[in-house]
Amino acid sequence: LAREWLRDLACRFDVVAVTLDPDGGAPRVEYFPGAFAADGWPG
């Protein structure tokens, strides 16, 4: 964002975590909307 001079745009970072079952079961999927903020970086 900083490299492209997009500092004044609102943004959100979502995270998706996928945990695989070593025994071959269904994977666990977790979604974390707004996982961390983009504030506090130099600009």
N, C-alpha and C positions, 0 to 999 in steps of 0.2 A: 504493500500500500504506500509506504513512504517513497519507494523508488519511483512510483508512478504519480506522485504528487496528489494522492487521493486522501489526504489527511482530514479533510472537512466532510467526508462522506461517512454516514453511519454504517457500521458493519457489525456482524455478529459471527462468532466462531462456534459452530456446532461440532460435536464429537460423536462418532459412532464407534463403539467397542464391540468386537466379536471375540468371544471366548470359545475355543473348540474343546469338545469333550474328548479326552484321550482314549476313552472306551468306545468311541464311535457314535455317541448319542447326539442328539440335536444340539447345534451350537446355540450359545446364549448371546443375544444381541441386545445391547443397551444403547439408548440414544440420550444424549445430554445437550439439549438446546441451550445456547448461550453459555457454553462451558467456561469460557473465559473472555474477558473484555480486551479491547484493543487500546485502552487508555494507558497512560503512563509511559509511552514510548516517546523518544525525542522528536520534537517537531515544532 
